[in-house]
Amino acid sequence: MTTSWKPAPLAGLRECLELTTADGTVPGGVIAHGALDGDPGFLTAGVVAPECGAARPGPDTVYDVASLTKVVATWPLIGTTGIDLETPVHTFLPTVTAEAPGGQVTVGQILAHTTGLRPDTRLDQYRNRTEDLAALICGEDLIACPGTGHRYINRGFILAGLLLAQVTGRRLDELAADLWTRLGMPSTGYGPIGRSSRVAPTEQRLAGAPRLWGIPHDDNAALLGGVAGHAGVFTTAADLATYATAQLAGHRDDTELGRWLARSMVPQAAIEPGLDRGLAWILTADGRVAYHHGFTGTSLYLSPATGRYLVICTNAVYHHQDNRTRLAPLRDLALKAITAEP
């Protein structure tokens, strides 16, 4: 069933985005909304950033989407590459031994955030080390037995990116670029990208220094040259709307990508009452809605049951590092809208 958006929830989202801009939480932003068999609509507010003058954000404004990388790059590639989710990572990674603490972690546990790997990412601690990165990550002591509980861990998705490259013999950014080309996402790619009024800057790390602009906000993605399994992708609200439509259409039409989404919407681990982790995605509404956030101020929501989606693109880290709290009203309203009965 496909259900179009009604005016009331969209009006509420527009008002919340405008208030979020007016109170200084974000310089501006874009919300894409749509349903299968229809064109996307876009709600906008504010400016791209003061550095960009009067340029207003729109469908083609490029944002650093941070952890949305997990669900627009790594997750679909794993699902379409034929990797067995039950196989331990040491089988795929020649520098990782079966005896290493993380050697028996499975790909499925990585996607479900149940690996037991250390939660602090901190790849900078490996500077001047000569060992392979996968071996370093898997060589650290675990904090829990794999498969025993949910802990959001970037290290697992970094490992997944390395694993994809090893299995296919191609760079992660090349694999992802092919996927995005097939899906019709011309403005999506890994950074760095050139500065312009079309690209939203993020954080100013030092007073008087230039802002991060076209390079990943995530330190660990930057250490990996901008290409990583957990962060580093830049894209637009228009491309994310295209991606969401492809996911929902695949789910309806029982394509390979759609079957992967359906499989990924089976709960794997409880996060808190009412929220579960599927494969990569957060699940709510009894598993009928899947969503994910990016630290920079982005979100993507899918409802296969209604054929609807929502995309939020902001550069909230421009002003604040406590953006999770400050963006909560907008994200909560989006979740309420996507989960509501049509």
Secondary structure, DSSP 8 states (H G I E B T S, - for coil): ------HHHHHHHHHHHHHHHHTTS-SEEEEEEEETTS--EEEEEE-S-GGGTT----TT-EEE-GGGHIIIIIHHHHHHHT--TTSBGGGT-TTS-TTSTTTT-BHHHHHHT-S---S---GGGGTT--S-HHHHHHHS--SS-TTSS----HHHHHHHHHHHHHHHTS-HHHHHHHHHHHHT-TT-EES-----TTB------STTS----SS-SSHHHHHTTT--SSS-EEEEHHHHHHHHHHHHHHHHHT-HHHHHHHHHTS--EEEETTEEE-SSSEEETTTTEEEEEETTTEEEEEETTTTEEEEEEE-GGGT-S-HHHHTHHHHHHHHHHHHS--
